[in-house]
Amino acid sequence: MSLETIREILTQHGRLPVDVKTLADDSDLYNAGLTSLATVSLMLALEDAFNIEFPENKLSRKTFESIEAISEAIEELKG
């Protein structure tokens, strides 16, 4: 899976006040301005893009806290 694809989706749906390109893969997205409302939009876009569904146990701040965490969650769900 491409971290670049996650970055593109985050740029489109994360509504971050910072340029996603400036964030490290392990940067805290909530510290960068990700809100709970934007997280829902991000989650739905990720589900569409990767043809997955986040189960209830993955609907936590920890799953969406960084690009790296999102990537790991998607890998696990696709596995």
PyRosetta script that sets phi, psi and omega in degrees:
from pyrosetta import init, pose_from_sequence

init()
pose = pose_from_sequence("MSLETIREILTQHGRLPVDVKTLADDSDLYNAGLTSLATVSLMLALEDAFNIEFPENKLSRKTFESIEAISEAIEELKG")
pose.set_psi(1, 148.8)
pose.set_omega(1, -174.6)
pose.set_phi(2, -96.2)
pose.set_psi(2, 123.4)
pose.set_omega(2, 173.6)
pose.set_phi(3, -64.0)
pose.set_psi(3, -28.4)
pose.set_omega(3, 178.7)
pose.set_phi(4, -64.3)
pose.set_psi(4, -39.2)
pose.set_omega(4, 177.7)
pose.set_phi(5, -63.4)
pose.set_psi(5, -42.3)
pose.set_omega(5, 177.8)
pose.set_phi(6, -62.5)
pose.set_psi(6, -41.8)
pose.set_omega(6, 178.3)
pose.set_phi(7, -61.2)
pose.set_psi(7, -42.6)
pose.set_omega(7, 179.6)
pose.set_phi(8, -62.4)
pose.set_psi(8, -44.7)
pose.set_omega(8, 179.3)
pose.set_phi(9, -65.2)
pose.set_psi(9, -41.0)
pose.set_omega(9, 177.9)
pose.set_phi(10, -62.4)
pose.set_psi(10, -39.6)
pose.set_omega(10, 177.9)
pose.set_phi(11, -62.3)
pose.set_psi(11, -42.5)
pose.set_omega(11, -176.7)
pose.set_phi(12, -75.9)
pose.set_psi(12, -35.3)
pose.set_omega(12, -169.6)
pose.set_phi(13, -118.7)
pose.set_psi(13, -11.0)
pose.set_omega(13, -175.8)
pose.set_phi(14, -81.2)
pose.set_psi(14, -17.8)
pose.set_omega(14, 179.6)
pose.set_phi(15, 51.9)
pose.set_psi(15, 39.5)
pose.set_omega(15, -178.9)
pose.set_phi(16, -79.1)
pose.set_psi(16, 142.7)
pose.set_omega(16, 178.0)
pose.set_phi(17, -79.6)
pose.set_psi(17, 0.2)
pose.set_omega(17, 178.7)
pose.set_phi(18, -118.6)
pose.set_psi(18, 159.5)
pose.set_omega(18, 177.4)
pose.set_phi(19, -73.0)
pose.set_psi(19, 122.1)
pose.set_omega(19, -178.0)
pose.set_phi(20, -59.0)
pose.set_psi(20, -30.5)
pose.set_omega(20, -179.9)
pose.set_phi(21, -62.5)
pose.set_psi(21, -23.0)
pose.set_omega(21, -178.2)
pose.set_phi(22, -85.1)
pose.set_psi(22, -7.2)
pose.set_omega(22, -176.9)
pose.set_phi(23, -89.7)
pose.set_psi(23, 139.0)
pose.set_omega(23, 173.3)
pose.set_phi(24, -74.4)
pose.set_psi(24, 160.2)
pose.set_omega(24, -179.6)
pose.set_phi(25, -59.5)
pose.set_psi(25, -27.4)
pose.set_omega(25, -178.5)
pose.set_phi(26, -104.1)
pose.set_psi(26, 11.2)
pose.set_omega(26, 177.7)
pose.set_phi(27, -65.4)
pose.set_psi(27, 142.4)
pose.set_omega(27, 178.1)
pose.set_phi(28, -73.3)
pose.set_psi(28, 112.9)
pose.set_omega(28, -176.7)
pose.set_phi(29, -68.8)
pose.set_psi(29, -28.9)
pose.set_omega(29, 178.4)
pose.set_phi(30, -70.9)
pose.set_psi(30, -37.8)
pose.set_omega(30, 174.2)
pose.set_phi(31, -66.4)
pose.set_psi(31, -26.5)
pose.set_omega(31, 179.6)
pose.set_phi(32, -82.7)
pose.set_psi(32, -5.2)
pose.set_omega(32, 175.0)
pose.set_phi(33, 116.8)
pose.set_psi(33, 4.6)
pose.set_omega(33, 177.9)
pose.set_phi(34, -67.0)
pose.set_psi(34, 130.2)
pose.set_omega(34, 179.3)
pose.set_phi(35, -103.9)
pose.set_psi(35, 166.8)
pose.set_omega(35, 178.9)
pose.set_phi(36, -64.3)
pose.set_psi(36, -36.3)
pose.set_omega(36, 178.2)
pose.set_phi(37, -65.5)
pose.set_psi(37, -44.0)
pose.set_omega(37, 178.6)
pose.set_phi(38, -66.5)
pose.set_psi(38, -30.1)
pose.set_omega(38, 178.3)
pose.set_phi(39, -62.1)
pose.set_psi(39, -39.1)
pose.set_omega(39, 178.7)
pose.set_phi(40, -63.7)
pose.set_psi(40, -45.9)
pose.set_omega(40, 178.2)
pose.set_phi(41, -61.1)
pose.set_psi(41, -43.3)
pose.set_omega(41, 178.0)
pose.set_phi(42, -61.5)
pose.set_psi(42, -45.8)
pose.set_omega(42, -179.1)
pose.set_phi(43, -59.9)
pose.set_psi(43, -46.3)
pose.set_omega(43, -179.5)
pose.set_phi(44, -63.0)
pose.set_psi(44, -40.2)
pose.set_omega(44, 178.2)
pose.set_phi(45, -66.3)
pose.set_psi(45, -39.4)
pose.set_omega(45, 177.8)
pose.set_phi(46, -65.7)
pose.set_psi(46, -41.0)
pose.set_omega(46, 178.3)
pose.set_phi(47, -59.9)
pose.set_psi(47, -44.4)
pose.set_omega(47, 178.9)
pose.set_phi(48, -65.1)
pose.set_psi(48, -45.7)
pose.set_omega(48, -175.4)
pose.set_phi(49, -66.7)
pose.set_psi(49, -37.3)
pose.set_omega(49, -174.7)
pose.set_phi(50, -106.9)
pose.set_psi(50, 4.6)
pose.set_omega(50, 178.5)
pose.set_phi(51, 53.4)
pose.set_psi(51, 51.9)
pose.set_omega(51, 179.5)
pose.set_phi(52, -131.8)
pose.set_psi(52, 171.3)
pose.set_omega(52, 171.5)
pose.set_phi(53, -135.1)
pose.set_psi(53, 125.8)
pose.set_omega(53, 178.5)
pose.set_phi(54, -75.1)
pose.set_psi(54, 119.4)
pose.set_omega(54, 177.2)
pose.set_phi(55, -72.5)
pose.set_psi(55, 165.6)
pose.set_omega(55, -176.2)
pose.set_phi(56, -55.1)
pose.set_psi(56, -36.7)
pose.set_omega(56, -178.5)
pose.set_phi(57, -70.1)
pose.set_psi(57, -11.1)
pose.set_omega(57, 177.5)
pose.set_phi(58, -100.1)
pose.set_psi(58, -3.0)
pose.set_omega(58, -178.0)
pose.set_phi(59, -86.9)
pose.set_psi(59, 70.0)
pose.set_omega(59, -178.5)
pose.set_phi(60, -137.9)
pose.set_psi(60, 162.5)
pose.set_omega(60, 178.2)
pose.set_phi(61, -57.7)
pose.set_psi(61, -37.3)
pose.set_omega(61, -177.6)
pose.set_phi(62, -60.2)
pose.set_psi(62, -38.4)
pose.set_omega(62, -178.8)
pose.set_phi(63, -63.6)
pose.set_psi(63, -34.9)
pose.set_omega(63, -173.9)
pose.set_phi(64, -109.7)
pose.set_psi(64, 16.5)
pose.set_omega(64, -173.6)
pose.set_phi(65, -74.9)
pose.set_psi(65, -20.1)
pose.set_omega(65, 179.4)
pose.set_phi(66, -154.8)
pose.set_psi(66, 163.7)
pose.set_omega(66, 176.6)
pose.set_phi(67, -61.3)
pose.set_psi(67, -39.6)
pose.set_omega(67, 178.5)
pose.set_phi(68, -61.7)
pose.set_psi(68, -44.7)
pose.set_omega(68, 180.0)
pose.set_phi(69, -64.6)
pose.set_psi(69, -39.9)
pose.set_omega(69, 177.9)
pose.set_phi(70, -63.2)
pose.set_psi(70, -44.9)
pose.set_omega(70, 179.5)
pose.set_phi(71, -59.7)
pose.set_psi(71, -44.7)
pose.set_omega(71, 179.4)
pose.set_phi(72, -63.0)
pose.set_psi(72, -41.5)
pose.set_omega(72, -180.0)
pose.set_phi(73, -64.6)
pose.set_psi(73, -42.9)
pose.set_omega(73, 179.8)
pose.set_phi(74, -65.0)
pose.set_psi(74, -43.5)
pose.set_omega(74, 177.8)
pose.set_phi(75, -57.7)
pose.set_psi(75, -43.8)
pose.set_omega(75, 179.8)
pose.set_phi(76, -63.5)
pose.set_psi(76, -42.3)
pose.set_omega(76, -177.9)
pose.set_phi(77, -72.0)
pose.set_psi(77, -31.1)
pose.set_omega(77, 179.2)
pose.set_phi(78, -80.5)
pose.set_psi(78, -22.8)
pose.set_omega(78, -176.2)
pose.set_phi(79, -66.2)
pose.dump_pdb("model.pdb")
